[in-house]
Amino acid sequence: MNPFNPTTAETEARTPEELPAVVTRLFKGVLYAENDEKVWQSLLGLTSHVRDYVSVLGLDLILDESEGYAFLRSKDDPDGTLPRLIARRSLTFNVSLLLALLRGRMLEFDTNSSELRLIMTEQDIADMVSVFLPESSNEAKILDRLAADIKKVQELDFLRKLKGQADTYEVARILKAYVDAQWLEEFDARLADYRATLAGEPPGTGSVAAGRMVEASEEGK
């Protein structure tokens, strides 16, 4: 190895300086390329270092360069021997349903559209969810609950409100990493369980009626 290789020298020189900043940023929450280009570029240059560092802490680096996001996730730990550094949040039935429907809509969007950004209004979301909600004469109560569910999904960084556009959101593509392909394959069965639960019938074995668990780093929440 040539000790005067500029690339090697640059990498070795910046590793101790930039690695702590990159890891600390990831602990704060999802890192988006478009929001923090400097840290994103540092991450791309130090990916193997970051993976090795967080692995010691029982974490995996989830990096999707094409979609432009990265985050930390706890390693599988069936024996429960590893400390949990990333908070787990229990989701309500309604928030779980909303995430499932948004992921299904994103799948349709990616299949049928050449656009990169899935944009939805609150009315779009309400129309999508209303099919699965029980009939009620108290429409105001339903709308208030839906607004609370949308706010929760915003807090989880799966919906991003567009500036200057009232009640309009971008569905964050990171949702694909949380509602993964295996879960999506069971989508129809899960929705059938939602319908059964709403109808007061016992759900099937694929039920998520009690809600799901997602991991989310804390960032000013």
Summary of the structure (lengths in Angstrom):
residues: 221
radius of gyration: 20.3
end to end distance: 47.2
largest distance: 75.7
contacts: 571
relative contact order: 0.14
helix: 49%
strand: 14%
